[in-house]
Amino acid sequence: MSSSLIIGQYIPTDSVIHRLDPRSKIAIIFFYVVIVFFANSVMSYGVLALFAIGSALLSRVPFRYIMKGLKPVWFLIVFTFLLHLFVTREGDVVYSIFGWDIYREGLVQGGAISLRFFLLILVTSLLTLTTTPIEITDAIEELLGPLKKVKFPVHELALMMSISLRFIPTLMQETEKISKAQASRGVDFRTGALKDRVKAIVPLLVPLFVSAFKRAEELAMAMEARGYQGGEGRTKLRELRISKLDITLYVLFAVLVIALFMTRS
C-alpha cells in the first residue's frame, strides 16, 4: 500500500525541478490548477499536458514510479469518464452498448474532465516528490507572511501542513502492517455482507488511531526537548532565494499561459 501512494513522499535527485525555490513551485502549481479549467480544446489540453509531462521528466523521478503512485486515483478518473459517458445525452450517437446510446458530447466531456483530474494530480504530486517537508513549511510561511500583520498563526499553519504531508506515507505503512496482522488472525476485509465488512474495519481503526496518537505524543515530546517555542525568533539554516532558474520558470509558465489562451476554441 505504501508503494502505491506518492503523496507526501520525497525522492531526492539532483534535477532542475529539485533546485527550484519551493515558493516558485507552489506558486506555479497554484496558477496551473487555475488555468487548467480554462482549457477547452485539444490544443489547449495538449499544451497543459506537455508542461505537466515535461516537468515530470525534468524531475528525474522515474515516470513508472509516478504512474504507479497514481494508481489509487485511477478509479476516480475512470469513474468520472464513465459517468459523463452514460449520463450526457447531447450531440450525435457514436455507439450503442446493450441498447444504451453513447453520445459524442459524453465522450468529449468525459475525456476532458478525466484529463483535468490526471493533470492536476500529476502536477501537485510533483511538489512533494521534489520538495522536502521543511522546504514546503518555509515556503508556505514566506508566502503567507503578510498575514502575520493581522495576528494569523502562519508558522503554526505551515508546520501542521508539513507534518501532515510527512506522516501520510507513515500512516499508510502502519495501515498495511495492521491489516496484514489482522488478516493473519482471520479477519476478512474484502468478502461478506457490507455490515460484516464495516465491523471488520474496527480492529483496523483502533490500533491505527492508537499508533497515530502515540506518534503525535512522541513528536511533541521531541520538539519540546529541542526547545521548540513556535516561530517567534526562529532562524533558518537555508534562506530561500529566487535564482535565475526560477525566473526562467516564470517566463516559461507565462509562455504556457499565452499559448493556452491562443489555442482555446
C-alpha positions in Angstrom: 0.0 0.0 0.0 2.8 2.4 0.8 4.4 1.9 -2.5 1.2 2.8 -4.3 0.9 6.2 -2.7 3.2 9.0 -3.7 1.6 11.9 -1.8 3.9 13.0 1.0 6.9 11.1 -0.3 10.2 12.8 -1.3 12.5 11.4 -3.9 16.0 13.0 -3.6 17.5 13.5 -7.1 19.7 16.2 -8.5 17.3 17.6 -11.0 16.3 21.1 -12.3 12.9 20.8 -10.5 14.5 19.9 -7.2 16.8 23.0 -7.4 13.9 25.4 -7.9 12.8 27.6 -5.0 9.9 25.9 -3.2 7.9 29.2 -3.3 8.2 29.2 -7.1 6.9 25.6 -7.3 4.0 26.3 -5.0 3.0 29.5 -6.9 3.3 27.8 -10.3 1.3 24.8 -9.2 -1.4 27.1 -7.8 -1.8 29.0 -11.0 -1.5 25.8 -13.1 -4.5 24.4 -11.1 -6.4 27.6 -12.0 -5.6 27.7 -15.8 -6.4 24.0 -16.3 -10.1 24.9 -16.1 -9.7 27.4 -18.9 -8.7 24.7 -21.4 -11.5 23.9 -23.9 -9.8 22.4 -27.0 -7.5 19.6 -27.9 -4.6 22.0 -28.5 -5.0 23.8 -25.1 -5.1 20.4 -23.3 -2.1 19.4 -25.3 -0.2 22.4 -24.1 -1.1 21.7 -20.5 -0.2 18.0 -20.8 3.2 18.9 -22.4 4.0 21.2 -19.4 3.0 18.5 -16.9 4.8 15.6 -18.5 7.8 17.7 -19.3 8.0 18.7 -15.6 7.8 15.1 -14.5 10.6 14.1 -16.9 12.8 17.0 -15.7 12.3 16.0 -12.1 14.2 12.8 -12.9 11.7 10.8 -10.8 11.0 7.5 -12.7 7.8 8.1 -14.6 6.8 4.5 -14.0 7.0 5.2 -10.3 4.8 8.3 -10.6 2.2 6.4 -12.6 2.3 3.6 -10.1 1.7 6.1 -7.3 -1.3 7.5 -9.1 -2.9 4.0 -9.0 -5.3 4.9 -6.1 -6.9 7.7 -8.1 -7.3 5.8 -11.3 -10.7 4.6 -10.1 -11.9 8.2 -9.7 -10.6 9.2 -13.1 -12.2 6.2 -14.9 -15.5 6.6 -12.9 -15.7 10.3 -13.9 -15.2 9.4 -17.6 -17.9 6.6 -17.5 -20.3 8.9 -15.6 -20.1 11.5 -18.3 -20.2 8.8 -21.0 -23.5 7.4 -19.9 -25.2 10.5 -18.4 -24.6 13.2 -21.0 -27.2 13.0 -23.8 -26.1 15.6 -26.2 -24.7 15.5 -29.7 -24.6 12.6 -32.2 -24.9 9.0 -31.2 -21.5 7.4 -31.9 -22.0 3.9 -30.3 -24.6 1.8 -28.6 -23.9 -0.7 -25.8 -26.7 -3.1 -24.8 -29.2 -0.6 -26.1 -27.7 2.4 -24.3 -26.6 5.1 -26.7 -23.2 6.8 -26.3 -23.2 10.4 -27.4 -20.3 12.5 -28.8 -20.6 15.1 -26.1 -20.4 12.4 -23.4 -17.1 11.3 -24.9 -15.7 14.8 -25.2 -16.8 16.0 -21.7 -15.8 12.7 -20.0 -12.3 12.8 -21.7 -11.8 16.5 -20.8 -12.8 16.2 -17.1 -10.8 13.0 -16.7 -7.7 14.6 -18.3 -8.1 17.5 -16.0 -8.1 15.2 -12.9 -5.0 13.4 -14.2 -3.0 16.6 -14.9 -4.0 18.2 -11.5 -2.9 15.1 -9.6 0.3 14.7 -11.6 1.4 18.3 -11.1 0.5 18.5 -7.5 2.2 15.2 -6.7 5.5 16.6 -8.1 5.5 19.2 -5.3 6.1 16.6 -2.5 8.2 14.3 -4.7 10.7 17.1 -5.4 10.4 19.2 -2.2 11.3 18.3 1.3 8.7 18.9 4.1 10.9 21.5 5.6 11.2 23.4 2.4 7.4 23.3 2.0 7.0 24.6 5.5 9.4 27.5 4.9 7.8 28.3 1.5 4.2 28.4 2.9 5.4 30.5 5.8 7.0 33.0 3.4 4.1 33.2 1.1 1.6 33.7 3.9 4.0 36.2 5.7 1.7 39.3 5.1 -1.0 37.6 7.2 1.2 37.9 10.3 0.3 41.5 10.5 -3.3 40.5 11.4 -2.0 38.0 14.0 -2.7 35.0 11.8 -0.7 31.9 13.0 1.2 31.5 9.8 4.1 29.4 11.2 1.8 27.0 13.1 -0.3 26.5 10.0 2.7 25.8 7.8 4.1 23.4 10.4 0.8 21.5 10.6 0.6 21.1 6.8 4.2 19.9 6.6 3.7 17.4 9.4 0.5 16.1 7.8 2.3 15.6 4.4 5.2 13.9 6.1 3.1 11.4 8.0 0.7 10.3 5.2 3.2 7.6 4.0 3.9 6.6 7.6 0.2 6.1 8.4 -0.3 4.2 5.2 2.6 1.9 6.1 1.0 1.4 9.6 -2.3 0.6 7.9 -0.7 -2.0 5.7 1.1 -3.7 8.6 -2.0 -3.7 10.8 -4.3 -5.0 8.0 -1.8 -7.9 7.3 -1.6 -8.7 11.0 -5.4 -8.8 11.4 -5.8 -10.8 8.2 -3.3 -13.4 9.6 -5.7 -13.7 12.5 -8.6 -14.5 10.3 -10.2 -11.0 9.8 -11.7 -10.7 6.4 -11.9 -7.1 5.0 -13.0 -7.9 1.4 -15.8 -10.5 1.5 -19.1 -10.9 3.2 -22.0 -8.6 3.8 -21.5 -4.8 4.0 -22.4 -4.8 7.7 -19.8 -7.5 8.4 -17.1 -5.7 6.4 -17.8 -2.5 8.3 -17.4 -4.4 11.6 -14.2 -5.9 10.4 -12.7 -2.4 9.9 -13.0 -1.7 13.6 -10.0 -3.9 14.6 -8.0 -2.0 12.0 -9.0 1.6 13.0 -8.5 1.2 16.8 -4.8 0.2 16.7 -4.2 2.7 13.8 -5.6 5.6 15.9 -3.6 4.4 19.0 -0.4 4.4 16.9 -1.2 7.8 15.4 -1.7 9.4 18.8 1.4 7.7 20.1 3.5 9.1 17.3 2.0 12.6 17.8 2.9 12.4 21.5 6.5 11.3 20.7 6.8 14.1 18.1 5.5 16.7 20.6 8.0 15.5 23.3 10.9 15.6 20.8 10.0 19.1 19.7 9.7 20.3 23.3 13.0 18.6 24.2 14.7 20.5 21.4 13.4 23.8 22.8 10.7 24.5 20.2 8.7 27.5 21.2 6.9 28.4 17.9 8.0 30.6 15.1 8.9 33.7 17.1 12.6 34.4 16.8 13.5 31.3 14.9 16.2 31.3 12.2 16.5 29.1 9.2 19.5 27.0 8.1 18.8 27.7 4.4 17.4 31.0 3.3 15.1 30.9 0.3 16.3 32.9 -2.7 14.9 33.4 -6.1 17.5 32.4 -8.7 17.8 32.7 -12.4 16.4 29.2 -12.7 13.2 30.4 -11.0 12.9 33.4 -13.3 13.3 31.1 -16.3 10.4 29.0 -14.9 8.2 32.1 -14.6 9.0 33.1 -18.2 8.2 29.6 -19.4 5.0 29.5 -17.5 4.0 32.9 -18.9 4.6 31.4 -22.4 2.4 28.4 -21.4 -0.5 30.8 -20.3 -0.2 32.7 -23.6 -0.2 29.5 -25.6 -3.2 28.2 -23.7 -5.4 31.2 -24.4 -4.2 31.3 -28.0 -5.2 27.6 -28.6 -8.6 27.9 -26.9 -11.6 27.4 -29.3 
